[in-house]
Amino acid sequence: MVKTRGLKEAEKKLGDLKTIISKMLKKKKKVKIFESGCGYGKVMIELKKKFGNRIDIIGMNFKKIHGDKNKVISFALEEGIINKDEVNQMQSMKLIFGDAGKKLPFKTSSIDLVYSQVSSYLYEDKMHFFEEVARILSKDGIARITSAHHKENLPEEFQQLLRIYDNGKEIPFEKFISKFKNIKMIELPSGKKAIEIKSGKLNFGLKLKSTINTNHLWKEWFGIVSIYFVTKKLK
Ligand SMILES: C[S@@+](CC[C@H](N)C(=O)[O-])C[C@H]1O[C@@H](n2cnc3c(N)ncnc32)[C@H](O)[C@@H]1O
């Protein structure tokens, strides 16, 4: 599993995070950032290197062995992204561990930028993650997340990772989210699509009914199929 993507890949998959942060810094002194599923933290390091103490950045991984602060800093040194004199500047970064599909450990309206690159396809409760992201975003905050509902390098029957059923009828993810104003799919200059979330209440009215972890079926498969049903009547 690749844990080493940086800002270059993020620009293709999520858009220009540096410009988003620069714009925010015109309006506020400090920008608070949360990366869900940061791996070895290359994007966090590159952002910290560019913006220094004008950003507070917290990264999350499922387990410590997927990358903790020591790993993030040693990886950045090995790759020559930072030198020894820059290590101190990186110490204010925080790494936390756990399941991002559960309640996120942040106050409501407390984070200005959330981003997540090639990670949420591994969460059991993907839709709850999106609801939580909307909750923690500050008033003018923004989230960019790589698509969690489709994975090409899995057998065809598992490629749709987000399955939503209403009275026995499947609703495609993009059609389902079109009913909610603070979440949408956007097309990026690279031609790729990403999920964009803005702050506010997001309650999908879904119940997670079942999951299939494809990695339990074959060691080379990565991705969790999340099956929901609608509990609230759709408008
Ligand atoms: C394929 S790696 C991608 C890492 C990095 N974003 C990159 O693109 O190089 C997936 C990351 O998601 C994290 N992850 C997997 N399941 C998670 C979960 N339920 N909650 C939070 N993070 C999770 C893993 O710890 C891992 O670091």
Ligand as a Chemical Component Dictionary entry (heavy atoms), coordinates in Angstrom:
data_LIG
# 
_chem_comp.id                   LIG 
_chem_comp.type                 NON-POLYMER 
_chem_comp.pdbx_formal_charge   0 
_chem_comp.three_letter_code    LIG 
# 
loop_
_chem_comp_atom.comp_id 
_chem_comp_atom.atom_id 
_chem_comp_atom.alt_atom_id 
_chem_comp_atom.type_symbol 
_chem_comp_atom.charge 
_chem_comp_atom.model_Cartn_x 
_chem_comp_atom.model_Cartn_y 
_chem_comp_atom.model_Cartn_z 
_chem_comp_atom.pdbx_ordinal 
LIG C1  C1  C 0  -2.901  3.899 0.855  1  
LIG S1  S1  S 1  -2.403  4.755 2.313  2  
LIG C2  C2  C 0  -2.318  6.413 1.676  3  
LIG C3  C3  C 0  -1.427  7.300 2.492  4  
LIG C4  C4  C 0  -1.190  8.702 1.914  5  
LIG N1  N1  N 0  -2.390  9.497 1.947  6  
LIG C5  C5  C 0  -0.669  8.621 0.499  7  
LIG O1  O1  O 0  -1.437  8.895 -0.426 8  
LIG O2  O2  O -1 0.490   8.261 0.340  9  
LIG C6  C6  C 0  -3.875  4.752 3.294  10 
LIG C7  C7  C 0  -3.756  5.433 4.645  11 
LIG O3  O3  O 0  -5.074  5.483 5.214  12 
LIG C8  C8  C 0  -4.994  5.167 6.587  13 
LIG N2  N2  N 0  -6.267  4.552 7.000  14 
LIG C9  C9  C 0  -6.780  3.359 6.610  15 
LIG N3  N3  N 0  -7.952  3.123 7.219  16 
LIG C10 C10 C 0  -8.172  4.182 8.034  17 
LIG C11 C11 C 0  -9.205  4.529 8.927  18 
LIG N4  N4  N 0  -10.273 3.746 9.111  19 
LIG N5  N5  N 0  -9.102  5.706 9.604  20 
LIG C12 C12 C 0  -8.035  6.532 9.412  21 
LIG N6  N6  N 0  -7.034  6.259 8.558  22 
LIG C13 C13 C 0  -7.097  5.102 7.882  23 
LIG C14 C14 C 0  -3.823  4.226 6.746  24 
LIG O4  O4  O 0  -3.333  4.309 8.061  25 
LIG C15 C15 C 0  -2.880  4.695 5.652  26 
LIG O5  O5  O 0  -1.945  5.588 6.157  27 
# 
loop_
_chem_comp_bond.comp_id 
_chem_comp_bond.atom_id_1 
_chem_comp_bond.atom_id_2 
_chem_comp_bond.value_order 
_chem_comp_bond.pdbx_ordinal 
LIG C1  S1  SING 1  
LIG S1  C2  SING 2  
LIG S1  C6  SING 3  
LIG C2  C3  SING 4  
LIG C3  C4  SING 5  
LIG C4  N1  SING 6  
LIG C4  C5  SING 7  
LIG C5  O1  DOUB 8  
LIG C5  O2  SING 9  
LIG C6  C7  SING 10 
LIG C7  O3  SING 11 
LIG C7  C15 SING 12 
LIG O3  C8  SING 13 
LIG C8  N2  SING 14 
LIG C8  C14 SING 15 
LIG N2  C9  SING 16 
LIG N2  C13 SING 17 
LIG C9  N3  DOUB 18 
LIG N3  C10 SING 19 
LIG C10 C11 SING 20 
LIG C10 C13 DOUB 21 
LIG C11 N4  SING 22 
LIG C11 N5  DOUB 23 
LIG N5  C12 SING 24 
LIG C12 N6  DOUB 25 
LIG N6  C13 SING 26 
LIG C14 O4  SING 27 
LIG C14 C15 SING 28 
LIG C15 O5  SING 29 
# 
